[in-house]
Amino acid sequence: MILDDDVAYRAVETRDARFDGQFILAVRTTGIYCRPACPARKPLRRNAAFFPTAAAAQAAGFRACRRCLPDAAPGSPEWNLRADTVGAAMRLIADGVIDREGVPGLATRLGYTSRHLNRMLLAELGASPLALARARRAHTARLLLTTTSLPISEIAFAAGFSSIRQFNETVQEIFATAPSELRRDRLSQPGGPGVITLRLPVRQPFDGKGLLAFFALRAIAGVEKVHTHSYTRSMQLPGAPAVVELTMPSRAEASVLAKLHLGSLADLTPAVERCRRILDLDADPVGIDALLSADPVLAPRVAAIPGIRVPGTSDGAELVVRAILGQQVSVVAARTAASKLTHRVGHRLPEELATATGLTHLFPTSAALAELADVDIGGPRKRAATLLHACRDLASGSLVIDPGRRSADLQVELCARTGIGPWTAGYLAMRVLGDPDVLLATDLVQRQGANRLGLGSSPAALRARGARWRPFSSYAGMHLWRAASITTTKGP
């Protein structure tokens, strides 16, 4: 978010890469927009204009810099910080909702008319929903042009364009060149049909090791696997099943290597967005660490683990099931219960995909789980009833858990349900929505971590201390979990 144009210009003067993706620099004399850290000669102050998104710069008549590739910068952390309609809209647009459901579908999900949503985004971001989706399609098109050997006609439709003409005109307008010219920069990538390898930019520092440890403890055999430097999992995307393999960067690198096995190329946009959310790649680690380091008790933890991330998820409905299974039990017990359900009713991956990746299953759908009986779920009957009730509502659409929800609304709705309390509601808001300000004050292990740091172990004491961690309480909680130094955390 651009708080002050003079502050933004100082970031441009120093080529501060921390601001890449947080705002766009446009140069009036050249008609080009760039990242703040673009290596090109900096413009005079009077010639510099600033926009919150690439779409806003495009709407103002600027074209993308082909030197710094501003569309390939990490995303803005603002859309998770903002617990409002604009933040929810940006998360859904990034997931490709407009390509699949149009602006009316996006507006319906958010509870507004298309006209009102259009006015809201224009006022806040300087770009309409269609312009924002168009910018996303252009980014996807450039990725496909430069990382695959697909025919250009296939790329146009895979990127979400409705016609070849629209695709050509958009690429020409945004990149000031034809698609065939962008293709000349294509890199040779390993893999076969449906396999795309690309780099996902990330702001350093980045605690990839901590993410891998988190996922390894919870990995369901056949659905996920963790190696020394990578995390692989299956996911059901809008068009077809897929498997993603994410290799963590070294400290010297600024991107995660993603190998995407896609059943449908039209799923590239949601696949990339969900990978970014799984690894919390759009966080602002420098800002988060600076705020948490102001607490003298947390400062040594932040220094020891810079760039800590909050693990996300590729599927909100899946995490609902795993969160309920994890209530009042250890991670290992929750993982065992989830594994049994997966191998009972989870769909098997297509043979070709299973052979190529070593995974075998998709996590069970809500509809499949809703057909089970209490005794099939196992564990306490009340917990089983809570899970089945949630799955039936997820399958019918009366309960929606996706990045388009507002955190406060979702938590209130969940807490009103029998068998779901503040811990589960907060956990889901943190991991599904990327809410950076969730403090799980009743969590046993966070309280143990707080006690080891000398903060006391009562929820009241933790809430009082947590006031100084806002708006990054979720990240403080990750430090508390790590401080507990045990392997049986509560939760899935």
N, C-alpha and C positions, 0 to 999 in steps of 0.2 A: 504494500500500500504506500502511495506517495504522500508523505506527510508534509513535505516542504520541497519545492523545486530547487532551492539553493542547496539543501542537504543532498538531494539527488545528484545535482551537478558536481558536488564535491566527491561523491562516489565515482562518478565518471572520470573526474580528474585523476583519481588515484587508481582507476581501473580495478575497483574493488569487486572481486568475483562473488563475494557474499551476496551481492544484490542482483546477480543474474537470475532472471525469472521472477523477481519481485516487482520490477517495473521495466518499462521499455524506453529507451532513448531514441528520439527521432531527430534527424538533422534537416532543417528546413532548406538549406542550400543544395543538398544532394537528393532530397526526397527519399532517403533511406532510413530504416529503423534498425537498431542494434541492441545487443546486450550492453549493460553498463561497462563491462570489462572488455569490450571490443578492442583489439590491438590497433585499430586504425587511428589516425590522427584525431584527437579530440576536437569537437566543434567549439567555436566561440559561444559564450554563454547566451548571447542574443539569438543564436541560430539553433539552440537546443530546445526541444519540446519533450514532455514526458507523458507517458500513457500507462494506465494500469495493466493493459493486456495488449498482445500483438494484434488482436482483432480491432481494438480501438485505433491503433496506429494505421492499420490497413484501411479502416473506414474513413480516416482522415486523408487518405491518398498516398501514404508512404508504402514502400516496398521493402522486403526483407534483405538484410545484408547477407551476401553469400560468403563473406569471410568469417563472421562470428556465428552464423546460423542461430539467430535468436530464438527460433522455434524449438531448438534442441536443448535449451537451458533447463535446469531443474524448475519444477512448477512453483507457484507461489504458495507459501505456508499460510497465506491469509485465508484461504477457503476453508481450512480446518479451524483457524482461530475464530472466524466469523460464524457464530451459531445462528445465522439468520437465513432468509430466503435466498439472498444473493450467493452466499457460501454454498448452500445446498444445490442451487442451480448450477454453479460452476463444477461441482463434483459430478453431477449427473451428466452435464454436457461432455466433460472429460471422458466419461464412461461410454459415450456414443448414443445416449438416449434419443437425441434429436434425429440421428440417422435412422434409428429403428422405429420411433414413434412420432416423429415430427414435433414441432413446437406445441401443438395442442396436447400431445401426450406428456411433454415436459411440464406444461402448465397444470395439467390435471394432477400429476404427481405432487406438485407443490401447493395445490389448493387455490390457484388463481386462474383468471381468464388469460388467454394468450395476449390480449391487448395490454392488460395491466402488467403482466410479466415483462413484456417488451418495453414498456415505459420505465419500469423499475431498473432493468439492466442498462438501458440507455442512460438513465440519470446517474447510475452508480459507476458504470464501467465504460461508458462512451461507445458501446456496441450492443447490437441487438442479439437475441439468442441465435438467430440464423448466422449472423456475422461471426459469432464465437464458434459455432459449429463449423463454419466454413474454414476458419483458421485452423481448427483441429484437423479437418480433412486434408488441408494443404500440407500440414506437418506429416500426416500419415502417408500421403502420396510421395513426399520427398524421401521418407524412410524406405518405401518400397522401391522407388526408382534407383536409389543408391545402394541398396542391400540385397536386391534380388534380380534375377534375370527374367522375371515375368514379362509377358507382353504388355505394352503400355495400355492397351485397351482393357486388360484384366485389372491392372492397377487402378485405373480410373474408378471402376465399380467397387473394387475391394476397399478403396479409401472412402467410399460413401457418396461419390458423385453420382448424379442421376443420368448424366450423359457425357460422352467424350468431349463434346463442345464445351460444356460447363467446366470440365476438368482442365482442358487446354487453356481456356480463358483465365481460370483462377491461378494456375501455375504461372502463366505469363504475367499476370497482374502482380502477384505477390513476390515472385522471384526474378521478374524482368528477364525471363528466358523461357524457352520451350522445354517441355518434358524431356525431349530427346537430348537436349544439352545438359540437363541435370544428370541424365543417365550416364554421361561420359565420365562422371566422377564415381561410378559404381565400384564398390570394393568387392573382391571375390570373397564369398562367405561359404563356410562348410555347411554340409547338410543336404538333404534330399528334398523332394517335393513337399511343400507345406511346412518346411523348416526355415525359420528366419532367425538370424543371429544379429543382434544389435546391442548398442551400449546405451544404458540408461544413466543420464547424468545425475550426480549426487553431490551435495555440499559436504565438504570435509570440515571437521573430523566426522568420521562415520564408524560407529561401533558394530561392524558387521559380525564380529566374533560373538558378541552378546546375542545378536539376533539368531545366529545359528544354534547357540546353546539353548535358547528358548524353544526354538522349533524342534530341536533334536529330542528334548524331553517329552514333547507332546506328539511326535510324529506317529501317524497311524500307518502300519505296514500296508503296502499296496497303494496307498494314497499319497504318501509323502516319504521322502528319504533325505537324510542330511549326510554330506561328506565333509571332509576337513574344511573346505572352502566354499561349498555350494549347498543350496537348498533346492530340491526338486519336488514338485507336486502336480497332481492332476486337478483340473477344474472344468466345470461345465460352463462354457461361454454361450452367448445368445445363439450362435449358429451351430456349434458342434462341440464335442469334448476336446480338450487340449491338455498338454503337459508343458510346464515351464520349468526351466533350469536356470537358477540365478547364482552366478559366481561372484563372491564378494571381492571388492577391490582391495589392493594394497594401499598403504597410507599415501603412496605417491600418486595413486590413480584417482581420477575424479568421476568414475563411472562403474556401474555394475554391468557385467556381461550377461545378457539374457539370451538364452536359446529357446525359441518358441516353436513347439510342435503343434501346428494349428490344423484342425479339421476343416476350417473355413477361413480363407484369407480376410473375409469381411470382419472377422473377430480380432484383427490386429489392434485396433484402437482400444477396445475394452481389455484385451490381454495386457497391453502395455500399462494402462491405467491401473489395473488391479495388481500388477507386479510392483508398481510404484507405491501403492497403498500398503501392500504386504510388508515392504521394507521401510516405510515411512520416509521415502526419499526426498519429499518436498519440505521436510522440516528445516528450521533455521537453527542449526546446532550452536553457532556462535552466540546468537541471542539467548537461546535457552541456557547454555552453560554460564553465560555472564550473569543472568538473573539468579540461577540457583547457587552460583558461587558466592553471592552476596550473603548467603547464610553460612556463618562460620562452621557450622556442624556439617553441612553438605559439601562445603568447598573441597575438602580432601578427597571425597568420593568423586566429585566432578573432575578433579585433576587426575585421578587414577583411571577414570573411564570417560574420556571426552567424547562428545558426539553420541551419547546414548540415544537409542530410538525406542519408540513404542511399536511393538509388532502389530501389524494390521491383519486383514483377512481378505480373501477373494470372494467370500460368499457370506452375507449376513445371516441367512437362514441356517447355514452349517454351524456358524458360531453360536447361534441360539441353542442348538442341540448340545453342542460341546460344553457350553456354559452351564446349562441345566444339569448335565451329567456330572459336572465338576463341583456342584454344590455340596459343601461339607465333606468332601473327600479329597484324597491326594491326587496329584496330577497323574500318577501311574494308574490309579484306580479309574480315573476318568478316561484315560487313554485306552485302557483295556475294555471298558464298556463301549466306547466309540468304535473300537476295532471289531468287536463282536457284531455290532449292528451293521457295520460296513460290509462285512463278509457275509452277512445274512441277506441284506436287501439292497446293497449298493450295486449299481450297474457296473458291469465289467467294461473296461476300455476296449476299443477295437483292437483286434489282434496285432495289426501293423504298428499301432501306437504303443501297445504294451511291449512288443518286441524291441522297439527302438529306444524305449525309455526305462524299462525294468519295473514300471508300475503296472498295476493290474486293475484298479478300481477307481470309480468316482465315489465321493462321499454320498450317502443315501439322500435322495430327495425328500422334501417334507411330505409329499404325497405318498411315497412308499412307506415312510415311517408311520404316517397317520393310519395306515391299514393294520398296524400291529396291535396286539393286546398288551395290557399292563404287564403280564407275566413275561412277554417277549422282551421287554425293556430291561428287566432285572432291577435290583436295588430296591429301596423303599417304594411302596406302592404310591405314596403321595407324589414323590418325585417323578415316577413313571407317568402318573396322571397329568402332572404339570407339563411334561414333555409332549405327551400325545395331544393335549389340548392346544399347545402352542403350534405343533406341526399341522393340525387340522386347520387352524386359523391362517397359518402361513400358506398352506396349499390353496385355501379358498380366497386368499387375498385380503381377508379382514384384518390381518396383522402384516405389516410391511416393515422389513428391516433392511434398509439399503442406504447408501451414502446420501440420498436426498432427504432423509429425515433431519429434523432439528433436534439437537441433543436434549434440551429440556423437555420438549414434547414427548420424545421417545421414552425417556426415563420415567416420566409421569405415567404414561400409558402402560409400560411394563410393570411398574410397581402396583398398579391397580389390579393386576392379574394374580390369581391365587397361586402361591408357590414361587413367585418371583419377587425378590426384595431389592433393596438399594444396591447391594453388592453386584448382583447379576446385571441389573440395569446399567450401573455405572461401567462395569466391565465391557458390556456390549457397546455403549456409547464411545468408549475409549478406543476400542479395536475396530469397530465397524465404521464409525463416523470420523475417526481420527481426532476426537475431541481432546485437545491438549491439556484440559483443565479438570480432570477427574481425579479426585483423591478417594481411594478406597479405604476409608478410615477404619472400617470394621474388619478389614482383611487381616487374618491371623499372622501371616508372614510379614506383611508390611509393618505390622505392629511389633513383631519380633525384631525386624531390621531397625525400626525407630528406637527400640529399647537398647539395642546394641550400640547405637550411636549416642545414647544418653538423652534421648528425647522423651522417654517415658513410653508406656505401652498402651495407654488408654485411648479409645477413639476420640474422647474430648481433647486430650493433650495433642493428639495428632492433628485434629482439625484446627486447633488454635495455632499450632506451629505452621500449618499449611497455608495460612493466610498470606505469609510472605513468599510463597512459591507460585502464587497466581500470576499469569494465566498458564503456567506450565506444571501444574500439580501432577499430571499424568507422568511426566518425565521424572519428577521427584519420587513418585511412587516406584518407578523402575529402579531407581537408585536404592530405595529401601528394600525392595525385593532382593537385589544383588547383595546388599549389606547383610541380609539374613544368612547368606552363605550356606544354605541347605538346599536339598534337591527335591523336596516334597511340598512345593507351593500349592496353595489352594487355587482351584480354577482349572479350566481345561487347557 
